[in-house]
Amino acid sequence: MIESKVNESSTNKRLPERMISASLVSVIVPFILAAWVFLMDALFDDGEKCGRGLDCSAIVSDFLVGGCVAVVLAWPLLYLLRVRPAWPVAGLAVFFLAVIWQLSKAGWSGYSFLIVLGCLTYPFAALVTAPRLHWLWRTLPVALFLGLYLFAVLFPG
């Protein structure tokens, strides 16, 4: 009984550190994505510049492929920043990131909202996957992202 209370209190003390570390991953991963896009653009330049805008389909496809690469790199980053276990956080963040991609595709939200929401994906995933946390704190972020996803699907811009 005493051991479980000590274990639970150490988990609650570790939760802010876990969320801050996951927030760092939310900031680092977009830089990895941007580096990936610039690297692919430099290495595989086929002469088609398309105005260097984000409306070019080749650059958009680089962002999608780069997003997959960044998600794969999130697990080692989470592990290095001592978010344990790291793989559930990285896995759940993929679903949160899918909501952001759907919102950007629907055209309802501005870039600043998407950036803020992107910075919340890994901390929310760390919150939802935290051990011994009350179910209400686990369902609130999931309900938020599910609601945003349904809004983007049901009411495309």
Secondary structure, DSSP 8 states (H G I E B T S, - for coil): -HHHHHHHHHHHHHHHHHHHHHHHHHHHHHHHHHHHHHHHHHHT--S--GGG-TTSHHHHHHHHHHHHHHHHHHHHHHHHTT-SSHHHHHHHHHHHHHHHHHHHHHT-S-HHHHHHHHHHHHHHHHHHT-TT--HHHHHHHHHHHHHHHHHHHHS--
